Amino acid sequence: MPRTSRPGKPARSRQQLPTAPAPSLALPKQRRRPRGIKTRGAILQRAVNIASLEGLEALTIGKLASSLKISKSGLFAHFGSKEDLQCAVVEEAGRIFVEAVIRPAFEAHGLARLRALCQNWLGYAEEKVFPGGCFFAAASLEFDDRPGRVRDKIAESIKRWLGTLEQAVRDGQNAGEIRKDVVPQDFVFEIQSLAMGANWASRLFRDEAAFRRIRRAILERIDQVTERVPEHRSRP
């Protein structure tokens, strides 16, 4: 025989347990956070912008704290040293690069992906996703002769990018879209050199036509290695 609740004393229900306390537990945590405390993501976004304009070496805990209007101790809670901050900035710049350039291109395959990667890279640099132009173009010149963790992270990021381009070339070859006699590493070296030249001309000479010229040159170079499909003429 099922039990009935006594009058005036409601039966226990599992549905009552999570509903009441949940809002009261969540809200005080947000109110307890002091004003002005920035999230790690917001800190890194500001740091990346500073580094792209002034260089990674110019980025210091003090300068970043002053820019964000927070204490140095607040930043030390996220980054223990200037080198830790620089490494974190390189990683954040890499994340932004992947989202802006690489991920959208992966909707395509082979030759189409190669074209998309190049178009996205040139668009990312021309539209100044970073205020100082291509972050990695500048950082690679700044740290190419400075051994250490920061240089290693920059080199690692650029190698992954070049590897992505090379794989797109190999995929195009396997699909019969790119000539088999093309050496992926050599071909990507040419493309990267052209793109770096455009970024250099754009920044140093403020050449607004640099990316337009290099876009045409890179796409023409890709056309030169594209496998020509013979035309099949059908006769009645």
Phi and psi in degrees as GROMACS dihedral restraints (atoms count N, CA, C in turn):
[ dihedral_restraints ]
;  ai    aj    ak    al  type     phi  dphi    fc
    3     4     5     6     1   -68.1    20    10
    4     5     6     7     1   146.1    20    10
    6     7     8     9     1   -78.8    20    10
    7     8     9    10     1   145.0    20    10
    9    10    11    12     1  -114.7    20    10
   10    11    12    13     1   149.8    20    10
   12    13    14    15     1   -77.6    20    10
   13    14    15    16     1   148.3    20    10
   15    16    17    18     1   -72.6    20    10
   16    17    18    19     1   148.6    20    10
   18    19    20    21     1   -60.9    20    10
   19    20    21    22     1   137.0    20    10
   21    22    23    24     1    82.1    20    10
   22    23    24    25     1    -2.5    20    10
   24    25    26    27     1  -128.9    20    10
   25    26    27    28     1    97.2    20    10
   27    28    29    30     1   -63.6    20    10
   28    29    30    31     1   146.2    20    10
   30    31    32    33     1   -70.6    20    10
   31    32    33    34     1   151.4    20    10
   33    34    35    36     1   -71.4    20    10
   34    35    36    37     1   141.0    20    10
   36    37    38    39     1  -136.8    20    10
   37    38    39    40     1   135.5    20    10
   39    40    41    42     1   -65.5    20    10
   40    41    42    43     1   -26.4    20    10
   42    43    44    45     1   -67.1    20    10
   43    44    45    46     1   -22.2    20    10
   45    46    47    48     1   -77.6    20    10
   46    47    48    49     1   -21.2    20    10
   48    49    50    51     1   -67.8    20    10
   49    50    51    52     1   -50.9    20    10
   51    52    53    54     1   -81.7    20    10
   52    53    54    55     1   -18.6    20    10
   54    55    56    57     1   -75.6    20    10
   55    56    57    58     1   -45.1    20    10
   57    58    59    60     1   -68.7    20    10
   58    59    60    61     1   -50.5    20    10
   60    61    62    63     1   -76.7    20    10
   61    62    63    64     1   -20.3    20    10
   63    64    65    66     1   -57.2    20    10
   64    65    66    67     1   -52.5    20    10
   66    67    68    69     1   -62.6    20    10
   67    68    69    70     1   -39.4    20    10
   69    70    71    72     1   -68.9    20    10
   70    71    72    73     1   -24.0    20    10
   72    73    74    75     1   -79.7    20    10
   73    74    75    76     1   -33.3    20    10
   75    76    77    78     1   -79.2    20    10
   76    77    78    79     1   -42.4    20    10
   78    79    80    81     1   -65.6    20    10
   79    80    81    82     1   -44.2    20    10
   81    82    83    84     1   -59.2    20    10
   82    83    84    85     1   -30.9    20    10
   84    85    86    87     1   -63.0    20    10
   85    86    87    88     1   -39.4    20    10
   87    88    89    90     1   -70.3    20    10
   88    89    90    91     1   -37.7    20    10
   90    91    92    93     1   -70.3    20    10
   91    92    93    94     1   -28.0    20    10
   93    94    95    96     1   -74.4    20    10
   94    95    96    97     1   -16.7    20    10
   96    97    98    99     1   -71.7    20    10
   97    98    99   100     1   124.3    20    10
   99   100   101   102     1   -61.9    20    10
  100   101   102   103     1   147.3    20    10
  102   103   104   105     1   -66.5    20    10
  103   104   105   106     1   145.8    20    10
  105   106   107   108     1    92.5    20    10
  106   107   108   109     1   -13.3    20    10
  108   109   110   111     1   -73.8    20    10
  109   110   111   112     1   125.0    20    10
  111   112   113   114     1   -98.8    20    10
  112   113   114   115     1   148.8    20    10
  114   115   116   117     1   -73.7    20    10
  115   116   117   118     1   161.2    20    10
  117   118   119   120     1   -60.2    20    10
  118   119   120   121     1   -38.3    20    10
  120   121   122   123     1   -63.5    20    10
  121   122   123   124     1   -42.6    20    10
  123   124   125   126     1   -66.5    20    10
  124   125   126   127     1   -37.8    20    10
  126   127   128   129     1   -62.7    20    10
  127   128   129   130     1   -46.1    20    10
  129   130   131   132     1   -67.4    20    10
  130   131   132   133     1   -34.9    20    10
  132   133   134   135     1   -61.9    20    10
  133   134   135   136     1   -44.8    20    10
  135   136   137   138     1   -65.2    20    10
  136   137   138   139     1   -41.2    20    10
  138   139   140   141     1   -63.6    20    10
  139   140   141   142     1   -40.6    20    10
  141   142   143   144     1   -62.7    20    10
  142   143   144   145     1   -42.7    20    10
  144   145   146   147     1   -64.0    20    10
  145   146   147   148     1   -41.7    20    10
  147   148   149   150     1   -63.4    20    10
  148   149   150   151     1   -46.1    20    10
  150   151   152   153     1   -64.5    20    10
  151   152   153   154     1   -35.9    20    10
  153   154   155   156     1   -68.7    20    10
  154   155   156   157     1   -27.5    20    10
  156   157   158   159     1   -89.9    20    10
  157   158   159   160     1   -40.6    20    10
  159   160   161   162     1  -110.5    20    10
  160   161   162   163     1   -10.4    20    10
  162   163   164   165     1   100.3    20    10
  163   164   165   166     1   152.0    20    10
  165   166   167   168     1   -64.8    20    10
  166   167   168   169     1   -36.3    20    10
  168   169   170   171     1   -66.7    20    10
  169   170   171   172     1   -29.1    20    10
  171   172   173   174     1   -78.4    20    10
  172   173   174   175     1   -10.8    20    10
  174   175   176   177     1   -82.3    20    10
  175   176   177   178     1   117.7    20    10
  177   178   179   180     1  -127.4    20    10
  178   179   180   181     1   161.8    20    10
  180   181   182   183     1   -58.1    20    10
  181   182   183   184     1   -43.2    20    10
  183   184   185   186     1   -63.5    20    10
  184   185   186   187     1   -46.5    20    10
  186   187   188   189     1   -63.8    20    10
  187   188   189   190     1   -42.1    20    10
  189   190   191   192     1   -67.4    20    10
  190   191   192   193     1   -40.9    20    10
  192   193   194   195     1   -61.7    20    10
  193   194   195   196     1   -41.7    20    10
  195   196   197   198     1   -64.9    20    10
  196   197   198   199     1   -40.4    20    10
  198   199   200   201     1   -65.4    20    10
  199   200   201   202     1   -37.1    20    10
  201   202   203   204     1   -87.8    20    10
  202   203   204   205     1    -9.3    20    10
  204   205   206   207     1    59.9    20    10
  205   206   207   208     1    45.5    20    10
  207   208   209   210     1  -131.3    20    10
  208   209   210   211     1   170.1    20    10
  210   211   212   213     1   -78.0    20    10
  211   212   213   214     1   157.1    20    10
  213   214   215   216     1   -62.5    20    10
  214   215   216   217     1   -36.7    20    10
  216   217   218   219     1   -62.6    20    10
  217   218   219   220     1   -32.9    20    10
  219   220   221   222     1   -63.8    20    10
  220   221   222   223     1   -36.3    20    10
  222   223   224   225     1   -76.2    20    10
  223   224   225   226     1   -36.2    20    10
  225   226   227   228     1   -62.7    20    10
  226   227   228   229     1   -22.4    20    10
  228   229   230   231     1   -66.7    20    10
  229   230   231   232     1   -25.9    20    10
  231   232   233   234     1   -97.5    20    10
  232   233   234   235     1   -37.1    20    10
  234   235   236   237     1  -133.9    20    10
  235   236   237   238     1   121.5    20    10
  237   238   239   240     1   -76.1    20    10
  238   239   240   241     1   -19.6    20    10
  240   241   242   243     1  -154.9    20    10
  241   242   243   244     1   170.4    20    10
  243   244   245   246     1   -61.8    20    10
  244   245   246   247     1   -40.1    20    10
  246   247   248   249     1   -66.1    20    10
  247   248   249   250     1   -38.9    20    10
  249   250   251   252     1   -61.0    20    10
  250   251   252   253     1   -41.1    20    10
  252   253   254   255     1   -63.5    20    10
  253   254   255   256     1   -45.9    20    10
  255   256   257   258     1   -60.8    20    10
  256   257   258   259     1   -43.1    20    10
  258   259   260   261     1   -63.7    20    10
  259   260   261   262     1   -41.0    20    10
  261   262   263   264     1   -65.0    20    10
  262   263   264   265     1   -36.2    20    10
  264   265   266   267     1   -67.0    20    10
  265   266   267   268     1   -41.2    20    10
  267   268   269   270     1   -61.5    20    10
  268   269   270   271     1   -42.6    20    10
  270   271   272   273     1   -63.8    20    10
  271   272   273   274     1   -41.4    20    10
  273   274   275   276     1   -66.4    20    10
  274   275   276   277     1   -40.9    20    10
  276   277   278   279     1   -62.0    20    10
  277   278   279   280     1   -38.0    20    10
  279   280   281   282     1   -64.2    20    10
  280   281   282   283     1   -39.6    20    10
  282   283   284   285     1   -63.3    20    10
  283   284   285   286     1   -44.4    20    10
  285   286   287   288     1   -63.5    20    10
  286   287   288   289     1   -41.0    20    10
  288   289   290   291     1   -61.2    20    10
  289   290   291   292     1   -44.5    20    10
  291   292   293   294     1   -60.6    20    10
  292   293   294   295     1   -44.6    20    10
  294   295   296   297     1   -67.9    20    10
  295   296   297   298     1   -35.3    20    10
  297   298   299   300     1   -85.4    20    10
  298   299   300   301     1   -32.8    20    10
  300   301   302   303     1  -113.5    20    10
  301   302   303   304     1   -51.4    20    10
  303   304   305   306     1   -82.8    20    10
  304   305   306   307     1   -50.9    20    10
  306   307   308   309     1   -58.1    20    10
  307   308   309   310     1   -45.3    20    10
  309   310   311   312     1   -61.1    20    10
  310   311   312   313     1   -31.0    20    10
  312   313   314   315     1   -73.8    20    10
  313   314   315   316     1   -17.9    20    10
  315   316   317   318     1   -78.1    20    10
  316   317   318   319     1     1.5    20    10
  318   319   320   321     1   -75.5    20    10
  319   320   321   322     1   -18.6    20    10
  321   322   323   324     1  -105.6    20    10
  322   323   324   325     1   176.0    20    10
  324   325   326   327     1  -138.7    20    10
  325   326   327   328     1   153.4    20    10
  327   328   329   330     1    57.5    20    10
  328   329   330   331     1  -127.5    20    10
  330   331   332   333     1   -60.4    20    10
  331   332   333   334     1   -40.7    20    10
  333   334   335   336     1   -63.3    20    10
  334   335   336   337     1   -37.7    20    10
  336   337   338   339     1   -67.6    20    10
  337   338   339   340     1   -40.9    20    10
  339   340   341   342     1   -59.8    20    10
  340   341   342   343     1   -46.4    20    10
  342   343   344   345     1   -61.2    20    10
  343   344   345   346     1   -43.7    20    10
  345   346   347   348     1   -64.4    20    10
  346   347   348   349     1   -40.8    20    10
  348   349   350   351     1   -61.0    20    10
  349   350   351   352     1   -43.9    20    10
  351   352   353   354     1   -67.7    20    10
  352   353   354   355     1   -43.6    20    10
  354   355   356   357     1   -62.6    20    10
  355   356   357   358     1   -43.1    20    10
  357   358   359   360     1   -65.2    20    10
  358   359   360   361     1   -40.2    20    10
  360   361   362   363     1   -62.9    20    10
  361   362   363   364     1   -46.3    20    10
  363   364   365   366     1   -66.2    20    10
  364   365   366   367     1   -37.9    20    10
  366   367   368   369     1   -65.6    20    10
  367   368   369   370     1   -40.4    20    10
  369   370   371   372     1   -62.3    20    10
  370   371   372   373     1   -40.6    20    10
  372   373   374   375     1   -75.2    20    10
  373   374   375   376     1   -41.6    20    10
  375   376   377   378     1   -68.5    20    10
  376   377   378   379     1   -38.4    20    10
  378   379   380   381     1   -82.7    20    10
  379   380   381   382     1    -1.5    20    10
  381   382   383   384     1    57.0    20    10
  382   383   384   385     1    59.1    20    10
  384   385   386   387     1   -54.5    20    10
  385   386   387   388     1   -38.1    20    10
  387   388   389   390     1  -103.3    20    10
  388   389   390   391     1   136.8    20    10
  390   391   392   393     1   -60.1    20    10
  391   392   393   394     1   -24.2    20    10
  393   394   395   396     1   -96.3    20    10
  394   395   396   397     1    17.8    20    10
  396   397   398   399     1    89.3    20    10
  397   398   399   400     1  -156.7    20    10
  399   400   401   402     1   -65.5    20    10
  400   401   402   403     1   118.0    20    10
  402   403   404   405     1   -59.0    20    10
  403   404   405   406     1   -46.4    20    10
  405   406   407   408     1   -75.3    20    10
  406   407   408   409     1   -27.5    20    10
  408   409   410   411     1   -63.3    20    10
  409   410   411   412     1   -44.1    20    10
  411   412   413   414     1   -71.7    20    10
  412   413   414   415     1   -43.8    20    10
  414   415   416   417     1   -65.6    20    10
  415   416   417   418     1   -35.1    20    10
  417   418   419   420     1   -67.3    20    10
  418   419   420   421     1   -35.4    20    10
  420   421   422   423     1   -72.5    20    10
  421   422   423   424     1   -34.4    20    10
  423   424   425   426     1   -71.8    20    10
  424   425   426   427     1   -34.7    20    10
  426   427   428   429     1  -115.6    20    10
  427   428   429   430     1    11.4    20    10
  429   430   431   432     1   -61.9    20    10
  430   431   432   433     1   -28.6    20    10
  432   433   434   435     1  -112.2    20    10
  433   434   435   436     1    22.3    20    10
  435   436   437   438     1  -118.1    20    10
  436   437   438   439     1    94.6    20    10
  438   439   440   441     1   -61.6    20    10
  439   440   441   442     1   148.2    20    10
  441   442   443   444     1   144.7    20    10
  442   443   444   445     1  -176.8    20    10
  444   445   446   447     1   -63.9    20    10
  445   446   447   448     1   -39.2    20    10
  447   448   449   450     1   -65.4    20    10
  448   449   450   451     1   -47.7    20    10
  450   451   452   453     1   -59.7    20    10
  451   452   453   454     1   -42.0    20    10
  453   454   455   456     1   -61.7    20    10
  454   455   456   457     1   -39.8    20    10
  456   457   458   459     1   -68.9    20    10
  457   458   459   460     1   -39.3    20    10
  459   460   461   462     1   -63.5    20    10
  460   461   462   463     1   -47.3    20    10
  462   463   464   465     1   -62.6    20    10
  463   464   465   466     1   -40.1    20    10
  465   466   467   468     1   -62.1    20    10
  466   467   468   469     1   -43.4    20    10
  468   469   470   471     1   -64.5    20    10
  469   470   471   472     1   -43.8    20    10
  471   472   473   474     1   -68.9    20    10
  472   473   474   475     1   -36.8    20    10
  474   475   476   477     1   -62.5    20    10
  475   476   477   478     1   -39.0    20    10
  477   478   479   480     1   -64.2    20    10
  478   479   480   481     1   -38.9    20    10
  480   481   482   483     1   -64.1    20    10
  481   482   483   484     1   -47.2    20    10
  483   484   485   486     1   -63.4    20    10
  484   485   486   487     1   -38.2    20    10
  486   487   488   489     1   -63.0    20    10
  487   488   489   490     1   -35.9    20    10
  489   490   491   492     1   -65.6    20    10
  490   491   492   493     1   -41.8    20    10
  492   493   494   495     1   -64.6    20    10
  493   494   495   496     1   -44.4    20    10
  495   496   497   498     1   -61.6    20    10
  496   497   498   499     1   -39.9    20    10
  498   499   500   501     1   -65.9    20    10
  499   500   501   502     1   -35.7    20    10
  501   502   503   504     1   -64.3    20    10
  502   503   504   505     1   -38.3    20    10
  504   505   506   507     1   -64.4    20    10
  505   506   507   508     1   -46.7    20    10
  507   508   509   510     1   -62.1    20    10
  508   509   510   511     1   -40.0    20    10
  510   511   512   513     1   -63.3    20    10
  511   512   513   514     1   -39.2    20    10
  513   514   515   516     1   -64.3    20    10
  514   515   516   517     1   -37.8    20    10
  516   517   518   519     1   -65.8    20    10
  517   518   519   520     1   -43.9    20    10
  519   520   521   522     1   -64.5    20    10
  520   521   522   523     1   -28.3    20    10
  522   523   524   525     1   -87.3    20    10
  523   524   525   526     1     0.0    20    10
  525   526   527   528     1    77.5    20    10
  526   527   528   529     1    18.2    20    10
  528   529   530   531     1   -97.0    20    10
  529   530   531   532     1   -24.9    20    10
  531   532   533   534     1  -123.2    20    10
  532   533   534   535     1   140.6    20    10
  534   535   536   537     1   -57.5    20    10
  535   536   537   538     1   142.8    20    10
  537   538   539   540     1   -71.2    20    10
  538   539   540   541     1   -23.2    20    10
  540   541   542   543     1   -79.9    20    10
  541   542   543   544     1    -3.8    20    10
  543   544   545   546     1   -77.7    20    10
  544   545   546   547     1   130.3    20    10
  546   547   548   549     1   -90.4    20    10
  547   548   549   550     1   112.2    20    10
  549   550   551   552     1   -52.0    20    10
  550   551   552   553     1   -44.5    20    10
  552   553   554   555     1   -63.8    20    10
  553   554   555   556     1   -41.4    20    10
  555   556   557   558     1   -68.1    20    10
  556   557   558   559     1   -41.4    20    10
  558   559   560   561     1   -65.5    20    10
  559   560   561   562     1   -42.7    20    10
  561   562   563   564     1   -66.4    20    10
  562   563   564   565     1   -34.4    20    10
  564   565   566   567     1   -59.2    20    10
  565   566   567   568     1   -41.7    20    10
  567   568   569   570     1   -63.4    20    10
  568   569   570   571     1   -47.4    20    10
  570   571   572   573     1   -61.8    20    10
  571   572   573   574     1   -46.0    20    10
  573   574   575   576     1   -63.2    20    10
  574   575   576   577     1   -38.8    20    10
  576   577   578   579     1   -63.2    20    10
  577   578   579   580     1   -41.9    20    10
  579   580   581   582     1   -64.2    20    10
  580   581   582   583     1   -44.2    20    10
  582   583   584   585     1   -65.1    20    10
  583   584   585   586     1   -42.3    20    10
  585   586   587   588     1   -63.4    20    10
  586   587   588   589     1   -36.5    20    10
  588   589   590   591     1   -63.5    20    10
  589   590   591   592     1   -38.1    20    10
  591   592   593   594     1   -65.8    20    10
  592   593   594   595     1   -42.8    20    10
  594   595   596   597     1   -63.9    20    10
  595   596   597   598     1   -40.9    20    10
  597   598   599   600     1   -61.4    20    10
  598   599   600   601     1   -48.4    20    10
  600   601   602   603     1   -64.9    20    10
  601   602   603   604     1   -37.3    20    10
  603   604   605   606     1   -65.0    20    10
  604   605   606   607     1   -41.2    20    10
  606   607   608   609     1   -80.3    20    10
  607   608   609   610     1   -46.8    20    10
  609   610   611   612     1   -74.6    20    10
  610   611   612   613     1   -45.2    20    10
  612   613   614   615     1  -101.1    20    10
  613   614   615   616     1    -0.3    20    10
  615   616   617   618     1    52.5    20    10
  616   617   618   619     1    41.8    20    10
  618   619   620   621     1   -80.9    20    10
  619   620   621   622     1   104.0    20    10
  621   622   623   624     1   -72.5    20    10
  622   623   624   625     1   -17.0    20    10
  624   625   626   627     1   -94.7    20    10
  625   626   627   628     1    -1.9    20    10
  627   628   629   630     1   -58.7    20    10
  628   629   630   631     1   -48.1    20    10
  630   631   632   633     1   -70.2    20    10
  631   632   633   634     1   -32.2    20    10
  633   634   635   636     1   -65.0    20    10
  634   635   636   637     1   -43.0    20    10
  636   637   638   639     1   -67.1    20    10
  637   638   639   640     1   -42.8    20    10
  639   640   641   642     1   -71.1    20    10
  640   641   642   643     1   -34.1    20    10
  642   643   644   645     1   -59.7    20    10
  643   644   645   646     1   -44.3    20    10
  645   646   647   648     1   -64.0    20    10
  646   647   648   649     1   -42.0    20    10
  648   649   650   651     1   -65.6    20    10
  649   650   651   652     1   -42.1    20    10
  651   652   653   654     1   -67.8    20    10
  652   653   654   655     1   -43.9    20    10
  654   655   656   657     1   -65.8    20    10
  655   656   657   658     1   -35.8    20    10
  657   658   659   660     1   -65.5    20    10
  658   659   660   661     1   -38.2    20    10
  660   661   662   663     1   -66.5    20    10
  661   662   663   664     1   -37.6    20    10
  663   664   665   666     1   -65.6    20    10
  664   665   666   667     1   -40.2    20    10
  666   667   668   669     1   -60.5    20    10
  667   668   669   670     1   -34.5    20    10
  669   670   671   672     1   -66.4    20    10
  670   671   672   673     1   -26.3    20    10
  672   673   674   675     1  -102.8    20    10
  673   674   675   676     1     3.5    20    10
  675   676   677   678     1   -75.2    20    10
  676   677   678   679     1   136.6    20    10
  678   679   680   681     1   -70.5    20    10
  679   680   681   682     1   125.5    20    10
  681   682   683   684     1   -81.2    20    10
  682   683   684   685     1   123.3    20    10
  684   685   686   687     1   -87.5    20    10
  685   686   687   688     1   122.1    20    10
  687   688   689   690     1   -63.1    20    10
  688   689   690   691     1   142.6    20    10
  690   691   692   693     1   -78.3    20    10
  691   692   693   694     1   131.6    20    10
  693   694   695   696     1  -104.9    20    10
  694   695   696   697     1   110.6    20    10
  696   697   698   699     1   -96.5    20    10
  697   698   699   700     1   121.2    20    10
  699   700   701   702     1   -93.8    20    10
  700   701   702   703     1   133.5    20    10
  702   703   704   705     1  -111.0    20    10
  703   704   705   706     1   145.5    20    10
